[in-house]
Amino acid sequence: LRNNGVPDENIILMLADEIPINPRNPYKNGMFVEGVSRRSLYNGTQQIDYRGDEVTVQNLRRAMLGKGRGRVLQSNQDSNVLV
């Protein structure tokens, strides 16, 4: 998203962290996109707003409604939202 001009303050990132810690993952604590550059998606440059057990349907709903404890949407009827 950032590479396409979306500023950080308009991104809420939720990662369940299941893949990087999975014992079958050959790249411990890493995850890569197949077919594109071998750049890790977990390279420390992202600000992760909700991680692990914080990634729930309830927290997603709260973030979408602007009522979460963490980072929430600051949108209105004219906003475009990508989920």
N, C-alpha and C positions, 0 to 999 in steps of 0.2 A: 504494500500500500504506500509506504513512504517513497519507494522508487517511482511511483506514479503521481506524486505530488500531494498526498494526503498528509497533513501535519500530525505530529505525534499527539497533540492535544485532542485530535479527533479520532483517535484509535483507542479502543478498550480491548486488551488482549487477555484471553482466558486459555490456559493450557493445563490439561489434566495431568501432564507429565507421565503418562503410562508407557510410552514407547522408549524414551531415553533410559529408563531404569529397568526395562524388561530384560531378563536374563538371556533371551534369544537375540537381542540386539547386538550385532557384532561391533557397533560403534558406541561404546559405553558413554552415557551422558551426552549423546549426540543424535541428531536426526537430520537426514539429508534428503533433498528433493531429487528423485530419479529423473535422469534425462536432461538435467540442466547442470549448471556449475555445481561442483561438489562442496559448496559452501554450507556449513552447518546452520540449521535453523536455530540452534541453541548456541550461538557464538557470543553471547553476553552483550550484544548491542541493543536488544529489545528490552523495553520496559514491560514486564509481565504484571498485569494488574490483579489477576485472579489465578491462583496456581494450586494444583493438587486437589485437596479436599474442599477448597473454596469454590471450585468449579461445579456448581449445582444448578439445577433448573431454577430454583428459588433465587439464587444470586443473579442468574442471567435475567430473570424477570425483573428483579429489583433494579439492576443496572439499566435495563431498557426503559423502565418507568422513571428513572432519575431518583430512586429512593434507596440505593444501596449504601453500604458502609464504606465501600471502596470507591473507585472511580465510577462515575455514572454518566449516562448520556445527558448532554445539555442541548437538546433538540427541540424543535417546534414543528408545526404543521407543514412548514416549507422545507424541512430537512430531508435529505436522502440518507437512508441507513442501510448498510450492508451487513447481513448476519451470516 
